[in-house]
C-alpha cells in the first residue's frame, strides 16, 4: 500500500511575471498572484504484475537500469485517466498500461515510482527511476534537462462548478479570478506567462485586455487542486483535457467543462540524456532507443491504439518516424 503523508501549508508569493514592452499604448503587465499549497509526500515504488509478455523487441544493458530486471517509471499519482490507484492500491491508467507494454517488450518487470510532479525530472536524473511517464508536456525548458519520446498530443481545459456561477466561457474570463492547477505543470506556465509561455499565455492576454491578472493557486498534487474548486476557494480548476473531462464525467452534479480546449501540445516519455549539458539536440541513449523501439512495436501491432481507445483518448494519438 502506498502511504501519502500530508502536510498542508499555504505560502503566498507575489511576483511580477511580465514586463511592459513596446509603445506607450501597450498596457503595463499587472502582477500575477500565486498562492502555493504544498504537500510533503513519501516517494513509493510499486511493482506492477506482468502481463503476457511478447517476444522482446530490444535488449537493455542491465548496468543502465536503476534495478536489474526492472523498468522503474516515475509517475505522479493521481492524475486520472493517465495514472491513479485502483481499490487495491495498484497503479492503473493510460500511462501505466503504456509503460507495462514497453517493459514487456524489453523483457523487464514494470515498477511504478509515485513521484511529485514538480521534482519528477530531478528524480529521473538522480536515478530514482529510469524514465518518466506522467502526461508530461514537452517544453523547451524540460527538453534541456531530459530527452523526450513523444507519444501523445493533449490539450488543456477549464473545469468549473456545476451551473458555471461565475459565467466562465473562455480563458480571458479567468482574468481577475482565482484558478487552481498543479505545481510544475504547463497549466501554471500558461496562467502565469512563465516557461514556454513567457511573455504570452493568459497573463499576457489579461494585460492586453486591460483586465486584472489571474490569482494562481498551485498545489503539489493534482487532486488537491481539484479540492480547491470543490471547496469553493477558486472559480476554476485547470488541467489537461482528458483529466478535466474525466472529473466532469465522473461528477456531473459538481463540475462541468467550459470553453474550448487550448491547442494540444506534445506529451513525451522523459529519459536522461547521458550527462549532456543540454539535452535538446542530444541523441537518445541506448535505453532511450530501446524505449522508442518498444513503443513503435506497440503502435505497429495495435496495442497502442487499443490503450488509447480504452481510456477515451484516441484523438491524442501520434505517429513516430
C-alpha positions as CSV (number, residue, x, y, z in Angstrom):
1,X,0.0,0.0,0.0
2,X,1.1,3.5,-0.8
3,X,1.0,5.9,2.1
4,X,1.0,9.6,1.4
5,X,2.0,11.8,4.3
6,X,0.3,15.2,4.0
7,X,1.5,18.4,5.4
8,X,-0.6,21.3,4.3
9,X,0.8,24.8,4.4
10,X,0.0,27.9,2.5
11,X,2.6,30.3,1.2
12,X,1.7,33.4,-0.7
13,X,4.1,34.6,-3.3
14,X,3.8,37.9,-5.2
15,X,5.8,38.1,-8.4
16,X,6.0,40.3,-11.5
17,X,5.8,37.9,-14.3
18,X,5.6,40.2,-17.3
19,X,7.4,43.4,-18.2
20,X,5.8,46.1,-20.2
21,X,7.3,46.5,-23.7
22,X,6.7,48.3,-27.0
23,X,4.9,51.6,-27.3
24,X,3.4,53.7,-24.5
25,X,0.0,52.4,-25.6
26,X,0.8,48.9,-24.6
27,X,-0.8,48.2,-21.2
28,X,1.6,47.5,-18.4
29,X,1.7,43.9,-17.2
30,X,0.0,43.6,-13.9
31,X,1.1,41.4,-11.0
32,X,0.2,37.7,-11.1
33,X,-0.6,36.5,-7.7
34,X,0.4,32.9,-7.0
35,X,-0.9,31.0,-3.9
36,X,1.1,27.9,-3.3
37,X,-0.4,24.9,-1.4
38,X,2.4,22.4,-0.7
39,X,2.3,18.8,0.3
40,X,5.1,16.6,1.6
41,X,4.9,13.1,0.1
42,X,6.9,10.0,0.7
43,X,8.2,8.5,-2.6
44,X,6.9,5.0,-3.1
45,X,7.6,2.3,-5.6
46,X,5.0,-0.3,-6.6
47,X,5.7,-3.4,-8.7
48,X,3.1,-3.9,-11.4
49,X,2.1,-7.6,-12.1
50,X,3.5,-8.6,-15.5
51,X,1.0,-9.4,-18.3
52,X,1.5,-11.9,-21.1
53,X,4.9,-10.8,-22.5
54,X,5.5,-10.7,-26.2
55,X,8.9,-11.6,-27.6
56,X,11.3,-8.8,-26.6
57,X,12.0,-6.3,-29.4
58,X,15.1,-4.8,-27.9
59,X,17.6,-5.5,-25.1
60,X,18.7,-3.2,-22.4
61,X,22.1,-3.3,-20.7
62,X,21.3,-4.1,-17.0
63,X,24.0,-1.6,-15.9
64,X,21.9,1.4,-17.2
65,X,18.9,0.4,-15.1
66,X,18.1,1.5,-11.6
67,X,17.3,-2.1,-10.6
68,X,18.3,-5.2,-12.5
69,X,15.5,-6.8,-14.5
70,X,13.1,-3.9,-13.8
71,X,11.9,-0.8,-15.6
72,X,11.3,1.9,-12.9
73,X,8.9,4.5,-14.1
74,X,8.3,7.8,-12.3
75,X,4.7,8.9,-12.4
76,X,2.7,11.5,-10.4
77,X,-0.3,9.7,-9.0
78,X,-3.2,10.5,-9.1
79,X,-3.8,12.2,-12.5
80,X,-6.6,10.0,-14.0
81,X,-7.1,8.8,-16.6
82,X,-3.3,8.7,-17.1
83,X,-2.3,7.4,-13.6
84,X,-4.3,6.6,-10.5
85,X,-4.7,3.8,-7.9
86,X,-7.4,1.2,-8.0
87,X,-9.3,0.0,-5.0
88,X,-6.5,-2.4,-4.1
89,X,-3.8,0.3,-4.2
90,X,-2.4,-0.8,-7.6
91,X,-1.3,1.8,-10.2
92,X,-3.6,1.9,-13.2
93,X,-4.2,4.2,-16.1
94,X,-3.2,5.1,-19.7
95,X,0.4,5.8,-18.8
96,X,0.6,2.7,-16.6
97,X,-0.7,0.5,-19.5
98,X,1.7,2.1,-21.9
99,X,4.7,1.6,-19.5
100,X,3.7,-2.0,-18.9
101,X,3.6,-2.6,-22.7
102,X,7.1,-1.1,-23.1
103,X,8.5,-3.0,-20.2
104,X,7.1,-6.3,-21.5
105,X,8.7,-5.7,-24.9
106,X,12.1,-5.2,-23.2
107,X,11.8,-8.3,-21.1
108,X,11.6,-6.2,-17.9
109,X,9.2,-6.0,-15.0
110,X,7.4,-2.7,-14.6
111,X,7.8,-0.9,-11.2
112,X,6.0,2.5,-10.8
113,X,7.6,5.1,-8.5
114,X,5.0,7.6,-7.3
115,X,6.7,11.0,-7.6
116,X,5.8,14.6,-7.0
117,X,5.5,16.3,-10.4
118,X,7.5,19.4,-9.7
119,X,10.5,17.4,-8.8
120,X,10.0,14.4,-11.2
121,X,12.8,15.5,-13.5
122,X,15.2,15.6,-10.6
123,X,14.0,12.1,-9.7
124,X,14.8,10.5,-13.0
125,X,18.1,12.5,-13.4
126,X,19.1,11.3,-9.9
127,X,18.5,7.6,-10.7
128,X,15.3,7.1,-8.6
129,X,13.7,5.8,-11.8
130,X,14.7,5.0,-15.4
131,X,12.0,7.0,-17.3
132,X,9.1,9.4,-16.7
133,X,5.6,8.5,-17.9
134,X,3.3,11.1,-16.3
135,X,1.4,13.0,-19.0
136,X,4.4,15.4,-19.2
137,X,4.2,18.1,-21.9
138,X,7.4,18.5,-24.0
139,X,8.7,22.0,-23.3
140,X,11.9,23.8,-24.3
141,X,12.9,24.1,-20.6
142,X,12.3,20.5,-19.8
143,X,14.0,19.3,-23.0
144,X,17.2,21.0,-21.9
145,X,17.2,18.7,-18.9
146,X,16.0,15.4,-20.3
147,X,15.3,13.8,-23.7
148,X,11.7,13.1,-24.9
149,X,10.0,10.5,-27.0
150,X,6.5,11.9,-27.9
151,X,3.6,9.5,-27.5
152,X,0.5,11.8,-27.2
153,X,-0.9,15.2,-28.1
154,X,-3.0,16.6,-25.3
155,X,-4.9,19.9,-24.8
156,X,-5.8,21.8,-21.7
157,X,-9.3,22.6,-20.4
158,X,-11.2,24.7,-17.8
159,X,-13.3,23.0,-15.2
160,X,-15.8,25.0,-13.1
161,X,-18.6,24.3,-10.6
162,X,-21.8,22.9,-12.0
163,X,-24.0,25.7,-13.3
164,X,-20.9,27.9,-14.0
165,X,-21.9,30.5,-11.4
166,X,-19.1,32.9,-12.4
167,X,-20.1,32.7,-16.1
168,X,-16.6,31.5,-17.3
169,X,-16.8,30.9,-21.0
170,X,-13.1,31.1,-22.1
171,X,-9.6,31.8,-20.8
172,X,-9.9,35.6,-20.5
173,X,-13.0,35.2,-18.3
174,X,-10.5,33.9,-15.7
175,X,-8.7,37.3,-15.6
176,X,-9.1,38.7,-12.0
177,X,-10.2,35.3,-10.7
178,X,-8.5,32.5,-8.8
179,X,-7.6,29.3,-10.6
180,X,-6.1,26.1,-9.2
181,X,-3.5,24.0,-11.0
182,X,-0.8,21.5,-10.1
183,X,2.7,23.0,-9.4
184,X,5.3,22.4,-12.1
185,X,2.8,22.0,-14.9
186,X,2.4,23.8,-18.3
187,X,-1.0,24.8,-16.9
188,X,0.7,27.0,-14.4
189,X,3.1,28.3,-17.0
190,X,0.1,29.2,-19.3
191,X,-1.7,31.0,-16.4
192,X,1.4,32.9,-15.2
193,X,3.1,33.6,-18.5
194,X,6.2,31.6,-17.5
195,X,8.3,28.8,-19.0
196,X,7.4,28.3,-22.7
197,X,4.6,30.9,-22.2
198,X,7.0,33.7,-21.1
199,X,5.6,36.9,-22.3
200,X,2.5,35.1,-23.6
201,X,-0.2,32.8,-22.2
202,X,-3.1,34.0,-20.2
203,X,-1.1,36.6,-18.3
204,X,-0.3,38.5,-21.5
205,X,-3.9,38.1,-22.7
206,X,-5.3,39.7,-19.4
207,X,-2.7,42.5,-19.6
208,X,-3.6,43.2,-23.3
209,X,-7.3,43.3,-22.5
210,X,-6.7,45.7,-19.6
211,X,-8.0,43.1,-17.1
212,X,-6.7,42.1,-13.7
213,X,-4.3,39.2,-13.6
214,X,-5.2,35.7,-12.6
215,X,-4.6,34.6,-9.0
216,X,-2.9,31.2,-9.5
217,X,-3.4,28.7,-6.7
218,X,-0.8,25.9,-7.1
219,X,-0.8,22.6,-5.3
220,X,1.8,19.8,-5.1
221,X,-0.7,17.2,-6.1
222,X,-3.4,17.5,-8.8
223,X,-6.1,16.1,-6.6
224,X,-5.5,18.9,-4.2
225,X,-6.0,21.4,-7.0
226,X,-9.5,19.9,-7.7
227,X,-10.3,20.1,-4.0
228,X,-9.7,23.9,-4.1
229,X,-12.6,24.0,-6.6
230,X,-14.7,21.6,-4.6
231,X,-14.3,23.8,-1.5
232,X,-15.2,26.9,-3.4
233,X,-11.8,28.5,-2.9
234,X,-11.2,29.1,-6.6
235,X,-13.6,29.6,-9.6
236,X,-11.8,27.1,-11.8
237,X,-9.5,24.1,-11.9
238,X,-7.2,24.0,-15.0
239,X,-5.7,20.7,-16.2
240,X,-5.1,18.6,-19.3
241,X,-8.4,17.9,-21.2
242,X,-8.6,14.2,-20.5
243,X,-8.2,14.8,-16.8
244,X,-10.6,17.7,-16.5
245,X,-13.0,15.8,-18.8
246,X,-12.9,12.7,-16.6
247,X,-13.7,14.7,-13.5
248,X,-16.7,16.3,-15.2
249,X,-17.9,12.9,-16.4
250,X,-17.5,11.2,-13.0
251,X,-19.0,14.1,-11.0
252,X,-21.7,15.7,-13.3
253,X,-23.6,17.1,-10.4
254,X,-20.5,19.0,-9.2
255,X,-18.4,20.0,-12.2
256,X,-18.6,21.0,-15.9
257,X,-16.2,21.8,-18.7
258,X,-16.4,25.3,-20.2
259,X,-15.0,26.9,-23.4
260,X,-12.8,25.2,-25.9
261,X,-9.7,23.2,-25.2
262,X,-6.4,25.0,-25.6
263,X,-4.3,23.9,-28.6
264,X,-2.9,20.4,-27.9
265,X,0.8,20.1,-27.1
266,X,3.1,17.0,-27.4
267,X,3.4,14.7,-24.4
268,X,6.6,12.7,-24.1
269,X,8.4,9.9,-22.2
270,X,11.2,11.6,-20.3
271,X,14.6,9.9,-20.4
272,X,18.0,11.1,-19.1
273,X,20.2,12.1,-21.9
274,X,23.5,10.7,-20.6
275,X,25.0,13.7,-18.9
276,X,24.8,16.3,-21.8
277,X,24.7,19.9,-20.6
278,X,21.7,20.5,-22.9
279,X,19.5,17.5,-23.9
280,X,17.7,19.4,-26.7
281,X,19.8,18.1,-29.5
282,X,21.4,15.1,-27.7
283,X,20.8,11.7,-29.4
284,X,18.8,9.2,-27.5
285,X,20.8,7.0,-25.1
286,X,20.7,3.2,-25.7
287,X,17.9,3.0,-23.1
288,X,16.0,5.7,-25.0
289,X,16.5,3.9,-28.3
290,X,15.2,0.7,-26.7
291,X,12.1,2.5,-25.3
292,X,11.4,4.0,-28.7
293,X,11.7,0.6,-30.4
294,X,9.2,-0.9,-27.9
295,X,6.8,2.0,-28.4
296,X,7.0,1.6,-32.2
297,X,6.2,-2.1,-31.7
298,X,3.1,-1.3,-29.7
299,X,2.0,1.1,-32.5
300,X,2.6,-1.5,-35.2
301,X,0.6,-4.3,-33.5
302,X,-2.3,-2.2,-32.4
303,X,-1.6,-2.3,-28.7
304,X,-1.0,1.5,-28.6
305,X,-4.4,2.2,-30.3
306,X,-6.2,-0.2,-28.0
307,X,-4.8,1.5,-24.9
308,X,-5.9,4.9,-26.2
309,X,-9.4,3.6,-27.0
310,X,-9.7,2.0,-23.5
311,X,-9.2,5.5,-21.9
312,X,-11.2,7.5,-24.5
313,X,-8.0,9.2,-25.8
314,X,-7.9,8.1,-29.4
315,X,-7.8,11.7,-30.6
316,X,-4.5,12.1,-28.7
317,X,-2.6,9.6,-30.9
318,X,0.7,10.4,-32.6
319,X,3.0,8.6,-35.0
320,X,6.7,8.1,-34.7
321,X,9.1,8.4,-37.7
